[in-house]
Amino acid sequence: MVERVIATKEALHLIEHLKEAHGPLMFHQSGGCCDGSSPMCYQLGEFRTGESDLLLGEIGETPFYISKDQYEYWKHTQLIIDAVNGRGGMFSLEGPEGKRFLTRSRVFTEEENKELEEK
């Protein structure tokens, strides 16, 4: 089963750590501005989603949203959420942890695109 968003082991570990400290979480893929194109992690419900946002999937049992406009640019790619050393986004929960979430991507294969179209 092809997923539009997945997470590395490092990212899943950081998500669990943040859940222990903050409770249920959510992600929104930033489309620029202050924090570039970083995946932003919030307490569940802290960031208001609306009609212009899509639920892309879940990572670590945590919903992951992206704006419809941003999705149009990235719909042919799988987002791979990683965690690396460094300063996180100033609005994202991992900021004080000395780690930051990072979005990597890869282009879906023809077979994967066909499977996604059938969903």
C-alpha positions in Angstrom: 0.0 0.0 0.0 1.5 3.3 -1.1 1.4 6.1 1.4 1.7 9.8 0.5 3.6 10.6 3.7 5.9 8.3 5.8 8.5 8.9 8.6 12.0 7.7 9.3 12.8 5.8 12.5 14.4 9.0 13.9 11.3 11.1 13.2 9.0 8.5 14.8 11.2 8.5 17.9 11.0 12.3 18.1 7.2 12.2 17.6 6.9 9.7 20.5 9.1 11.9 22.7 7.0 15.0 21.9 3.7 13.1 22.5 5.0 12.2 26.0 5.7 15.8 26.7 2.7 17.5 25.0 0.0 14.9 24.4 -1.6 14.3 21.0 0.1 16.0 18.1 -0.6 17.1 14.5 1.6 18.2 11.6 1.1 20.7 8.9 3.5 20.9 5.9 4.6 24.6 5.7 4.5 26.2 2.4 7.1 28.8 3.0 7.3 32.1 4.9 9.1 32.1 8.2 10.1 28.5 8.5 10.6 27.7 4.8 9.1 24.4 3.8 9.5 22.6 7.1 6.9 20.2 8.5 5.5 22.0 11.5 4.5 20.0 14.6 1.8 21.3 16.9 -0.4 20.0 19.8 -3.5 18.5 18.2 -5.9 21.3 17.4 -3.4 24.1 18.0 -3.2 24.8 14.3 -6.5 25.3 12.7 -7.1 23.5 9.4 -9.8 24.5 7.0 -11.2 23.9 3.6 -7.8 24.8 2.0 -6.0 21.9 3.8 -5.9 18.2 3.0 -5.2 15.3 5.4 -2.3 13.7 3.6 -2.0 10.7 6.0 -0.6 9.9 9.4 2.9 9.4 10.7 3.3 7.9 14.2 -0.5 7.8 14.6 -0.3 11.6 14.1 -2.4 13.4 11.4 -0.3 15.1 8.7 -1.9 18.0 6.8 -0.8 20.0 3.7 -2.5 23.0 2.0 -4.2 22.1 -1.3 -2.0 24.6 -3.2 1.2 23.0 -1.7 -0.2 19.5 -2.5 -0.6 20.4 -6.2 3.2 20.9 -6.3 4.1 17.8 -4.3 1.3 15.3 -5.4 3.7 13.2 -7.5 6.0 12.7 -4.6 6.0 10.8 -1.4 6.9 13.0 1.6 9.5 11.4 3.9 9.6 13.1 7.3 13.0 12.9 9.0 14.4 14.3 12.2 17.9 15.7 12.2 20.1 17.6 14.6 19.6 21.4 14.5 17.2 24.2 15.4 13.6 23.4 14.5 11.0 25.8 13.2 10.3 28.6 15.6 6.6 27.6 15.8 7.1 23.9 15.8 7.2 21.9 19.1 10.6 20.3 18.5 12.3 23.7 18.5 13.8 23.4 22.0 14.8 19.7 21.6 17.9 20.3 19.5 16.3 18.4 16.7 14.2 19.5 13.7 11.8 17.8 11.4 12.8 17.8 7.8 10.9 16.9 4.7 12.6 14.8 2.1 10.8 13.4 -1.0 10.9 11.0 -3.8 8.9 10.8 -7.0 6.3 8.0 -7.1 6.8 5.2 -9.7 4.3 4.7 -12.5 2.9 1.7 -10.6 2.5 3.7 -7.4 0.8 6.6 -9.2 -1.7 4.1 -10.7 -2.4 2.6 -7.2 -2.9 6.1 -5.8 -5.3 7.0 -8.6 -7.5 4.0 -7.7 -7.9 5.1 -4.1 
